Structure formats: structure tokens, C-alpha cells
Amino acid sequence: MHCDYNKEMLSAKQQRLDDILRGLGRVLVAYSGGVDSAYLIYAAHRILGDQMLAVIADSPSLARVHLQDAVAFAQEQGIALQVIRTAEMERPEYVRNDVSRCFHCKDELFQVMEDYAAQKDYSTIAYGVNVDDQGDFRPGQQAARLHKVAAPLLDAGLTKAEIRELAHKAGLRIWDKPASACLSSRIEYGRPVTPEALAAVERGEDALRALGFRQFRVRHHGEIVRIEIDRGELPRALTPSMFEELTRTFKALGFTFVTLDTEGFRSGSMNSSATVQPLIKLLT
């Protein structure tokens, strides 16, 4: 009965999402390639057809492997996609990398999308925030509210798990894709976001992927790299031969000390330090 109830509830939420999408008019959908935005562009395309356009922002903070996969998914689904350039790296308030960095990133994104919407006669901008995102520190949502960006998944009451389930039901290969924030989120607050730091993080994560790990983060702390690997995968990392491989790889990327975080992967771990928490509380 509980399962049936959940199925009925999920079906009702999907219907609610469809109704919301029908009311958006010509819409630009901010697309990152993650599960939430990928399902949103799929759903919007199913309902709106050529009245929607997926928009992905290309910048140094987007890993090439994620850009390539995002483009491939849109092509597989026959969804029109526009790649735009954003210039958050030209904003000093973004580069200084304090706890409001994500606001300045999304402010840049939505401003560029607003300009594009005005040129191409789109009436609405939407993005893929969901119910679970309300429980974390996400200053980018403040930028979305400032720019009056629609949040169809949130308005439909969908959680991350429910979005994955809907994507699975739809046969979308991205349904179990690991979560992945931008490369800048890997750099400790207060350390400037530079092309060199982003490149070191990206190359480090490419190396972990090549070693067969699936869910991980490379956290940049200056001379120290802190590697987070999902606890289910940690046993593979805890061997002398893997220690040697990780040490060789990350020292070649310019890090002096290579550390493996024994707590494993957890999203938003940069927000948990004792120095950062008081600043976050001031903004929430």
C-alpha cells in the first residue's frame, strides 16, 4: 500500500510539473548536465517542444568531461541546446571566493540568460532546483529569486530521489549520475579561484575517474589536496599501491601534501568548517 501510495503521489507530482511547464510560455532552461536539470530539459521538451531551449554556460569552472556529457545527452534526446559563455571569472567578488561565491556565479548566468531571452523573445527562464536543495546553503537560489527565475521541480514538490525515479522511469541514462557541483566549489573559501587551481582540480578528478572511482571530490586547500571518495569505494583507495598512485598523480599537479579524507565523500563539506559556519549563518 505504501508503495502504491508513493507511486500515486509521484504520478501526481509529475502531472503538476507538466501543468507548470505548460504555463511557462517560451522558456530558456538553465542546464548543467546534472540529473535535476537534465530531467527538467527532458520534461520541458516533452511538453513544450520547440518552445523551449536548453542553455548551458561554458566557463573554466565547468569540467570538460561534464560539458561533453551534457551536450551528448541533449543530442540523444533531440533537445535544442545553446552553449553560452559566462564571465564570472571577470568578477572580483567571484574570484575572491567567499561564502557568497555561488550567488555571483548564478547572478552572471541569469543575467546572460536574460539578455539572450530578450534577444530571442523568450518569456521565462527556469532552473532545476528541487525540494532537497532547500535544506542546504545555496546562495545561488538568492540570485534566482532576484532574477525571477522559475523553479518547476521545486514548485511541483519533487525531491532529488523522486527526480531520479522519474528519470529512471523515462529510460534516461542520467538517472543515477553522481551529483557534481562546479569546479570552483572544490576550492576552500578565501582561496582565490584561479584558472590554475581549477585546472588542478579538474585534472585530479579526471585521474580519479580513470582509476575507476565513481563518486568523489578533489578539495583544494593550497599545498594540501583533500581527496574525498565515497565510503563504499574507500576500500579500493586504502591500499599501499593506490596510495603511491594518488601521491604520484597529485604531486605532479603541484600539491605538496596528498591526503585522503577518512569521512569519505559528502556534498557541501566545504561549508562545514568552524570558520565558515558563522559566516553562512549570517547569510541565512
N, C-alpha and C positions, 0 to 999 in steps of 0.2 A: 504493500500500500504506500509506504514511504517513497519507494522508487517511482511508482506511478504518479504520486503527487508531485515529485520533483520534475518528472517528465512534462506533466501538465503545466507546471509553473514555468519551466524553461520554454515551452512552446508559447505560452502567453507573453513571456518577455521578448521572444523573437518577433511575435506579431506586433508588440508595442514598438520594437525597433523599426520594423518595416513601416509602421504608420508615421513614426517620427521622420524617417528618411523621406517619405513621400511629401512631407511638408517643408522640406528644405529648399525646394526650387533648384536652380543650377548651383551646384556645390563643388568647392575645392576641398579635398580631404587630405590633411597632413598625414603623410605616410612615412614610417621609419623602417619598415620591413619586419617589425616585431609582430607577435601574434595578434595583439589588440588592433593595431592599425591595419594589418593585413586582412583580418576578418572584416573590419569596417569598410575597406575599399571593395571587398568582395560583395558584402551585403548591399552597399550603396550602388554598385554596378548592377547587381541583380534587380534592384528596384528602379533605379533611375536611368540605367543605360548610358547613352551619350550625354546626359545632362549632368554627369559627374566627371571629375578629373582627379586622379591621384597625383599628389605633389610631394616629391622627396627632395630634401635640402642636402646638397653636396657641400661639404666643408671638411677641413682637416680633422674634425672630431668624429667623423663617420668612417669606420674601418672599411677598407676596400672590399673585403670579403662580404660584409653586410650589405654594402651598396649593390654589389653584383647579384647577391641572392635576392634582394628586394626587387631589382629590375627583372630578374628571371621569373619571380612569382607573378608579377603583374603581366608579363608577356604570356605565361602559361594560361592565365585566366582571361586573356583578351581584354585587359583593363587598360584604358588610356592612361599614360603616365608622363608627367612633365618633371624633368630634373632641373632644379633651380639652384643658383649659387647664393649662399648666405655669407655675411661678412662679420660674424660675431667676433672673429679674431682681431678685427679692427676696433673693437670697443674696449677701452681700458678697463671698464668696470667688469667685463667678462674675463679678460686676461688676468686680472689680479686674483681671481678665483677665491672669493669669499663665499659665504653660505648662500648668497643671492645669485650666484653664477647662472643657475638654470633659468632664473627669471629673464636675465639679459639675453640668453640664448633663444628662448621662446619668443621674447619680445621682437628680436631680429627676425625670426622665422615668420611670425604672424604679420609683421609689417611688410615684409617682402611678398607674402601671400596676398595681403590686402591690395598692394599695388598691382599685382598680377590679376586679381579678381576684378579690379576696376577697369583694367585694360581690356579684359576678355569678357566682361559682362557676366560675371558670376555673382550670385546674390548672397551666398553663405560660405563660410569657412567652418570646417568641422575637424575634430581630432579625436584620438582614441582613448581618452581617459576612462577608467572604469570605477566601479564601487570600491574595490580594494585600494585603489590609489588614494582614497580619501584618508586612509589611516597612516600615511607616511608623510614626511616632509617633502613637498613637491612645489617649490616656488614657481615653477613653470605654469602651474594652474592659475596663479595670480595674473600672469601675462595673458593667459587665455581669457580670463574674465575681463581684463582691461580692453581686449580687442573684440569682445563679444563673440567668441568662438563657440560654436555649437558642440555639445558633448553627447552624441546619440547613445553611446553604450552606457554611459552613466545615467542618462535620463530614462533609459529602458530598465535600469536596475540590475545590469549584468555585472557579475563578478569575473575575476580572471579565470577561475575554474569553469564557469559557465561559458565563457567565450571560447575556451579551449574545446569544450564539449560540442559547441555549435560548429566550430571549425572541423572537428573530427567527423561529425555527422555529415558535413558538406563534402567530405573527402579531400580536404585541403592538407597538403603535406606539411604545412607550417603549424599544425595544431599542437604539437609537442615541442616546438622550437624553444630552446633555452632563452630565458629573459636576457636582455643585453642593453644596457644604457650606453650613452655616448662615451667616447674615449676620455673626454675631459673629466668625467665622474671618477676616473681611476686615480686622479692626481689629488694629493692631500690638499685640503683647504689652506689657503695662504701661500701656496707654492704656485708661481705664475704658470699659466697654460701657455706652453711654447710648442712650436712645430716639432722640436727635438724630443720633448717629453712625450708628446702624442705618438710620435714615430716609435719611440722605445716601447711604449705600452702596446701599440699595435703589433709590432714585430714579436714581442714577447707572447702575446696571446695567439698569434699565428703559430708560434713554435709549440705552445701547449696543445693547440688543436692538432698539429701534425703528429704529436706524440700520442694522440688518441683520447685525450681528455675532452669532456663534453660541456661541463658546467664549471666555469672558473672565472676568476678576475685577476688581473695583474695590477696591484696597487703601488703607485709611485710615491715614495717618501724620500726623494732626493737620492742620496747614495744608497739607500736601502730599497729593495723591492720586496713587497709582501705578497706572496702568491696564495690566493685562496682557491681551493679545489673542493668540489662537492664531497661531503663526508662519505658518500657511497663509493667515490672513486679514490679517496685518500690512500687506501692500502697500496694501490699501484704506485703512488708517489713516494711511499715510505720505504724505499729500498736504497741501498748504497749506490747501485748503478744509476737510479733515477736522480739521486742527489748530485751525482757527478754531472749528469746531463743538464740538469737545471742550473747548476753552478756555472758550467761552461757557457751555456746559452745566455744567461742573464749578465754575466760579467762581460761577455762580448758586446752587450748592448749598453755598457757604460756604468752598470751598477757595481758598487764596491762590496756590498753585503747582500746575500741572497737568503731570504727567509721564507719558510713555509708555515702559513697560519694554521695552527692546530685546531681552531674552531671551524675550519672549513669555509666554503663559500656561503656568504649571506649578502643579500641585496641591501644596499644602503649602509654598509659597515663604516663608511667614512663619516656618517652622521652620528656615530655612537661615542666618539671620544669625549672626555670630560671638558675639554676646552671648547668644543663645537656645540655641545648641548645647550649651554646658556644662551648662545647666540641664536640658535634655532628657536628657543622658547620665546625670545623677544619678537620673532617674526611670525609666530603662530598664535 
